Each structure stands twice: as structure tokens, then as C-alpha cells.
Amino acid sequence: MRLLVVEDDPLIARSLDNALTPLGNTVEAFARCAEARAALRHDAFDLILLDLGLPDGDGLTLLGELRERGDTTPVLILTARDGVDDRVRGLDLGADDYLAKPFSLAELEARVRALLRRSQQRSDNRLRLGPLCFDPTSGLATLDDAPLDLPRRELGLLEGLLLHAGSITPRELLESRLFGFGEVGSNALEVYISRLRKRLQGSGLRIRTFRGLGYRLEEEPR
């Protein structure tokens, strides 16, 4: 999953990264509202972890802007503000959950898993298609119940395709998931697609290319 952290405390931001990245997530962290706005204009995220007291504005203003333009990305508010009014306002603006600082990382991880599960309309954390299964919580992928040992970027690609299994996953979304905001070579994504295709040979699954659009993970016709 791709997570956007908007938090101006570098220690907390680093702790969030350290806690959530090993669970199979890609974390992009920014300290200011303006940086978060730019990131959200550039790309899509699976979940936003949003602090309220930011150097250049209030996180609630950013939340209101998101919902105003119809962006339904799940938002978990993280804040030291403990007033009921702030919590009510945040939830009324469209926040999906609220966690007051200081919080335990175990509780944070559980809430993140629950929000991601809800947004994907899943009863558990695992993503499946035919014999292929990926558990974002443990970062474990299996094929026909056998462990599938994948490097980090191939694992991110597999997750991105499984999240949209049966539908076309836009090329830009996969590139941002694998490479973040850095420069991407013209055939960099194809290299990882090719590697993953080889791993899926004989499984009954395939990755189809749709020129100019993206890729689709699907079951092969019988």
C-alpha cells in the first residue's frame, strides 16, 4: 500500500516510516501542507496519516479541501489536540479515524490495517487472485500455498496489481508505487513486469499489457 504521512515532527515521521514500511507499505512523508497538496495532485495514495498542527496551516483545512473535491482517500488524523471539538470537527469534515498522541505503534498499525481493509472492501488483510495470495501485514506472498520470495519492488508491483485484479492498473500508479517521485527510466517498469511474469508462468495467471493505459493481472482463460 502507498501511504502519505503529513507530520512535521521528524522523530514521529521517522517512527511511522519505521513501523509501517516493514508491513509492505511505501511511505511518503512531508512536513508541510503545501508539500502534501503537491503530492496529492501528483499521485494517488491508499491512506493519509494527517497531523493537524502543521507549520504552514491546519491539517483540518487540507482534509476539508480533499473531501470538497471528492477525494475519498481514507484519512487517519494524528494529533496532540485532545479537545472533543477538534475530534468532532475532524470527523465531520470526513476523517475516517482519529488517534491522539502519544499513541502506541501497535494500535497505530492495527488502525491502519483496519482502514486499508475497509477501503478495499475486504474481510481480512490478504489480497487474492486464484492461487496467488499476498498478506500486506506480514509482507508474505504465496503461490499455490508455497512462499513466493520476491525483492521489495517486485512485491510492491504484485500488491499494486492485486489491488486492481481484473481491472487495468494505470502505468503511472505502478511507477509511483515502485519508484516514488524519482526519475523513472522509459523501460524500468517493464523490467519488473517481465520478472513477475516469469514467476507466474504455469500458475494460470497472466499480466496483460494495455498500450498507453497500463497492466491487468487476470486469470488465463481455460
C-alpha positions, 0 to 999 in steps of 0.5 A: 500500500502507498501511504502519505504521512503529513507530520512535521515532527521528524522523530514521529515521521521517522517512527511511522516510516519505521513501523509501517514500511516493514508491513509492505507499505511505501511511505511518503512523508512531508512536513508541510501542507503545501508539500502534501497538496503537491503530492496529492495532485501528483499521485494517488495514495491508499491512506493519509496519516494527517497531523493537524498542527502543521507549520504552514496551516491546519491539517483540518483545512487540507482534509476539508479541501480533499473531501470538497473535491471528492477525494475519498482517500481514507484519512487517519488524523494524528494529533496532540489536540485532545479537545472533543471539538477538534475530534468532532470537527475532524470527523465531520469534515470526513476523517475516517479515524482519529488517534491522539498522541502519544499513541502506541505503534501497535494500535497505530498499525492495527488502525491502519490495517483496519482502514486499508481493509475497509477501503478495499472492501475486504474481510481480512488483510490478504489480497487474492487472485486464484492461487496467488495470495499476498498478506500486506501485514506480514509482507508474505506472498504465496503461490499455490500455498508455497512462499513466493520470495520476491525483492521489495519492488517486485512485491510492491508491483504484485500488491499494486496489481492485486489491488486492481485484479481484473481491472487495468492498473494505470502505468503511472500508479505502478511507477509511483508505487515502485519508484516514488517521485524519482526519475523513472527510466522509459523501460524500468517498469517493464523490467519488473513486469517481465520478472513477475511474469516469469514467476507466474508462468504455469500458475494460470495467471497472466499480466496483460499489457494495455498500450498507453493505459497500463497492466491487468493481472487476470486469470488465463482463460481455460 
